[in-house]
Structures are given as structure tokens and as C-alpha cells.
Amino acid sequence: MAFTGRYEVESEDNYDAFVKCIGIPSDIIEKGRNFKIVTEVAQNGNDFVWTQIYPTGQSMTNKFTIGKEADMETMGGKKFKATVKMEDGKVVADFPNYHHTAEIAGGKLVEISTAGGVTYKRVSKKLA
């Protein structure tokens, strides 16, 4: 499927402003800056398993089906329920304090999160 793969962060825009906006503590912001986060996506039709692996060895996994409510977790560790949608080939989710989209563009995973007028963009290259 289009999203299936393992991706590593290649570039980020507005990391500091975005994570401050969503309330991530400054010590965590420092640790997370320039992390080479690896994202693993397994897609089977409308079913997704989306995992982010941090250099510290910690990981966060969200499992969801497009159009069905699912238990999710934010990058700050908050648990919530959301219905993930697919719009124009993009995975779209409304987290408690930000709007998130993900798409495959030019073979790369492009994620955009918006909160309080701040837009954070993360581009990840596909690993072999």
C-alpha cells in the first residue's frame, strides 16, 4: 500500500515553535531537537499501524482504521479518541491540540501539523 514503509526524518520546519505551542516541556523540546525519528507504517487497506521510534529506544504506536474511531496517543503522551480520515490521498487526524496530515510525496513521507497558527512540517525519506 502507498504508506507502507520505514522512514527516517530528513528535515523539519518550525519544530521549536510548534512543540512550545502544544505545551511540550522545554527539557523534552531540547532532547527532541534534531532527533532522527524513524516512522514505520504498515497499511493493509484502510487499517494502519503507525509507529514512531525515537533514538532513545522509546516508541509510540497508533493503530487505526480509516473512518472508525480509535484510541490514539499524542507526541506528548496524552491518550484520546479520534476518527482518522483519508482526504485526497492524505491521512488526516485531529489531535486534541493540533491538526495533522500525512502523505507520500515524491516517495517521501510528508507530515504537517498545525496548532495555534504554527505549522510544523516533517519530511522523512524512505529507508531500504
C-alpha positions in Angstrom: 0.0 0.0 0.0 1.1 3.6 -0.6 2.1 4.4 3.0 3.7 1.1 4.0 7.4 1.5 4.8 10.1 2.6 7.2 11.1 6.3 7.0 13.7 8.5 8.7 13.4 12.2 9.4 15.3 14.2 6.7 14.1 17.7 7.5 11.9 19.7 9.9 10.5 23.2 9.8 9.2 25.1 12.8 9.9 22.3 15.4 10.5 24.7 18.3 7.6 27.0 17.8 5.2 24.1 17.2 6.1 22.0 20.3 6.1 25.0 22.5 2.6 25.9 21.1 1.3 22.4 22.1 2.8 22.5 25.5 5.8 20.2 25.4 8.1 20.9 28.3 11.4 22.7 27.4 13.6 19.9 28.6 11.8 17.5 26.2 12.0 20.0 23.4 15.8 20.1 23.8 16.1 16.3 23.8 13.8 16.0 20.7 15.5 18.7 18.6 17.3 17.1 15.7 16.2 13.5 16.7 16.3 11.2 13.7 12.9 9.7 14.4 12.1 6.6 12.4 8.5 6.1 11.4 7.2 2.7 10.5 3.9 2.4 8.7 2.1 -0.8 8.0 -1.0 -0.3 5.8 -3.5 -3.0 4.9 -6.3 -1.4 3.0 -7.9 1.1 5.5 -6.1 -0.4 8.5 -2.9 1.3 9.7 -0.3 0.6 12.4 1.8 3.8 12.7 4.9 3.7 14.9 7.4 6.3 15.8 10.7 5.1 17.1 12.9 7.5 19.0 16.8 7.3 19.2 16.3 6.7 23.0 14.7 3.3 22.1 11.3 4.5 23.1 8.4 4.2 20.7 4.8 5.2 20.2 2.3 3.3 18.2 -1.2 4.3 17.0 -3.4 1.6 15.4 -6.4 2.9 13.4 -8.8 2.2 10.6 -9.8 5.0 8.3 -13.3 6.2 9.1 -13.6 4.4 12.5 -12.9 5.9 16.0 -9.7 4.7 17.5 -7.7 5.1 20.7 -4.7 7.3 19.9 -1.8 8.9 21.7 -0.2 12.4 21.1 3.5 13.0 20.8 3.2 14.4 24.3 1.8 11.1 25.6 -1.8 12.1 26.0 -4.4 9.4 25.2 -7.5 10.4 23.3 -10.1 9.1 20.8 -10.1 10.2 17.1 -11.5 9.2 13.8 -8.8 9.3 11.2 -9.9 10.2 7.6 -8.4 9.9 4.2 -8.7 13.1 2.1 -7.1 13.4 -1.3 -4.6 10.6 -0.5 -3.7 12.2 2.8 -4.2 10.6 6.2 -5.9 13.3 8.3 -6.3 13.3 12.1 -7.4 15.9 14.6 -5.4 15.5 17.8 -6.6 17.3 21.0 -4.5 20.4 20.3 -3.3 20.1 16.7 -4.4 19.1 13.2 -2.2 16.5 11.5 -1.9 15.3 7.9 0.5 12.8 6.3 1.0 12.0 2.7 3.5 10.3 0.4 5.0 12.9 -2.0 8.0 12.1 -4.2 8.5 8.8 -2.4 8.8 10.7 1.0 6.6 10.8 4.0 5.5 14.4 4.4 3.7 15.2 7.7 2.2 18.6 8.5 0.8 19.5 12.0 -0.9 22.8 12.7 -1.7 24.4 16.1 -2.4 28.0 17.0 -1.4 29.3 13.7 2.0 27.5 13.8 2.7 24.9 11.1 5.3 22.2 11.7 6.5 20.2 8.7 8.5 17.0 8.9 9.8 15.2 5.8 11.1 11.7 6.1 13.0 9.6 3.5 12.1 6.0 2.9 14.7 3.6 4.1 15.6 0.5 2.1 
